[in-house]
Amino acid sequence: MKPVTSDTKWKPASFSRETLIVGTLFFVFVWLEFSLGLFNISEVVGSVLGISIPSDMASLISYAIMAISGVLIFWKYLFAELEKDDSFWKNMRWSLAIYAVAFMAAIGISWILSLLTSVQDSNQSSVDSASLLFQVVGACMLAPIAEELYFRFFLYRTLREHSRVLAVIISSTLFALWHTAAAIFIAGDATQLLSTLPYLPLGIAFALTYEKTQNIKYPILLHIASNSISTLMLFMGA
């Protein structure tokens, strides 16, 4: 069976073995630290400084660490990709079109779940109660950058060397689980699996955007727009 890269236009360079190892270690770390909450850097920092750090500020710190570590680990590949000369508005139009479909799908799934169940999204509940600082800086800026660096730039790009279909499925599924993993696996709330579903079409849209544009700036911009829309809807009481 031919590798998927032999008969497609997928062109991003493969990561070196050292980058793959370091990237994988940090990817596991951010899952344990942020998504599952098994390590808590903010508690360590707070105990050293003798202060108590609110949970939303702790999330802000975690996302900042995640984003900075991603840039430092992948900087050579990242800046080579960001500096590529491409058709920006053409790619953005395509990206926005596929996002619109995914957004409507996510809204539809959420609406159906609200009719059929009383399950509350644990991730959304924590965001809703967060400070304005976290919602604007964390949710709308740091989170999209950090998540796209790891789920698309690292995970999707690595899996894409072997299979485009598996790259979309695995990266999108893990991205969806990222938002509810602590409630599912740590708190033992299996009903949160349902809350994972609305994140799937968004993860697929970000993956397809990266596949189409082969430039991580488009999924990042799309993700920023997505989270900003959600935050605006929250402020408007939607």
N, C-alpha and C positions, 0 to 999 in steps of 0.2 A: 504493500500500500504506500503510495507516494505521500510524503509529508505535505501538510496543507499549504506550506509556504512555497512549494514548487510550482503551483499552478494558479496562484493568486497574486494580487498586487500588494500584499502585506509587506512593507519595507522596513519598519523600525528595526534597528540593530539589536541583536541578542545581548542580554546582560552577561558580563564576565562572571566566572564562577565565584569570585570573591564578592561581587555585588549581590549575586543570588543568595549566598550564605548569609551575609549581613542583613540583606533585605528580609529574608525569611525569619531570622532571629528577631528582628524588630517587629515584624508583622505579628509573630506569636506574642511578643511582649505587649504590644498595644491591645491585643485581644484580651490578654490576662489582666492588664492594668485598667483599661478603659471599659471595654464592653462587658467583661465578666466581673470586674471589680475585685479581683483576687489580690492585686497589689494596689496600693493607694499612695502614689507619690505625694499628693497634697497633704495627707496625714503625716507623712514623714517630714515634709517641709514645715508643716504647722507645728509639729512637736519640737523641731529644732529651733524654730523662731519663737515658740511659746505662744502661738496664736491658734485660734480655731478658724479654719477656712470653710466657708459655706459650700454646699454641694455644687451649686452652679458655677462658682469660681473654680472649684476643683476640676470640673469638666472643662472649663476654659483653659486651665493650665495643661490638662491632659491633651487637648486638641492642639495647643501651641507646641508641646513637645512632639506630638505626632507629626505635625506639619514640618517643623524644623528638622527633625530626624530624617523625614522623607526627602527633603531638599538636599541635605548633606550626603545622604547615601547615594542618591540617584543623580546628583548635580550634573555630571558629565553627559549623561543621556538626556536629562531633562532640558538643559539649556540648548543642546543641539536640536532638540525637537521644537522647542518654543521659538527658536530663531529661524525656523524654516519659512521660506516665502511661499505662501499659498493663497488661495482665493478665499479671503476671510468672509466676505458677505455671502458668497455662495455657500460656504460651509455652515455659516450661522443660520441661513434660511433653512437648510436641510435639517440642522440640529434642532431648531425651534419647531419644525413641523413634526418630527418624531417625538419630541418632548410633549407637544400638545396632545398627541394620541395617548402617550403614557400617563400624562397627568389626568386626562379624562378617565382612563382605565383605573387609576389609583382612587380617584374620587368615587367612581362607580362601585369598586370593591368595598371601600369604606362605608358607603351608603347601604349596601346590601348587608354588610356585617352588622351595622347599627340596627337594621330592621330585624335580623334573625337572632342576634345575640346581644348580651349586655356587657361584653368584654370591652374594657378600656385599655387603650394602647399605653403601656407603662412608659415608653419613651416619650410619647407626646405629652403625657401628664407631667413629666419632669420638666419638659421644655416650657409648657404653659405656665408653670409656677416659677420659672427662672427669672432672673433680673433682666432689665432692659439691656444691660451691658452684654450679658451672655447671648441673648437673642440676636443682637445686632452683630457683635464682633465674633462670638463663638459660632452660633448657628448659621449666620449668613456669610461669614468669611472663612474662619479657620476650619470649620467642619468640612465644607466642600473641598477646600484645598487638600486637607489631610486625607480625607476618604478617597478622593480621586487618585492621589499619589499611590495609595496602597491597593485599592481595589481595581483600578483600571490600569494605571501606569505600571504597577509592579505585577499584580496577580493576573490580570487579563493578558497583559503583554507576554508574560512568561508562559501561560497556558496556551496562548495563541500559536506558539511555535509548534504545538502538537495537534491542536484541534480547535477550530473556530467555534464549533457548536459547544464543546465542553467549556471553552473559555467564557462564553456568554452565560451558560447555565451555572457554572461554579461561582464565577465572580458575582453574578447577580444574586444568587441564593445566599452566599456568605454576606453580601452587602445588606440584604434584607434581614438576615438573622442578627447582624451586628447591632441593630436597633432594639432588639428584644431579648438578646441572649441571656442577660443577667436574670431577667424575670423567669425565663424558661428553665435554664440549667442551674442557677444558684437558688432562686426562690422556689423553684419547683412548680411554677404556674404554667402548666401545659396549655392553658387556654390562650396564652400569648402567642402561640403558633399562628393563630388566626390573625393577630395584629401584625404579623410579619408579611402577610399577603399583599397589602397595598404598596409595600416598598419594592416588590418584585418588578412591576412594569417600569418603575423609575430606574432601577438598576439595569434592566435590559436596555432602556433608552440610552443611558450613559455609555453602556458597553457598545451598542450599535453606533453611537456617535463617534466613539474612539475608533471603531473598526472602519467607519466611512472616511473620517478626516485624517486618521493616523497622526493626530496632534492633540496632546492632553489638554491644551488650553480650551478646547471646545467643550469637553465634558465638565471641566472646572467652571467655565462661564455658565453653562447650562445648570449645573448644580447650585451655583450661587443664586441664579435667577429663581430656581425652584424653591430653595429655602427662604429666599426673600419674599416670594409670593405667599408661602405658608405663614411666615411671620407677619406679613401685612394683613392676611386674613384673620390671624389671631388678634391683632390690634383692633381690627374692625368688628370683632365679635362674631365672625362667620363660623 
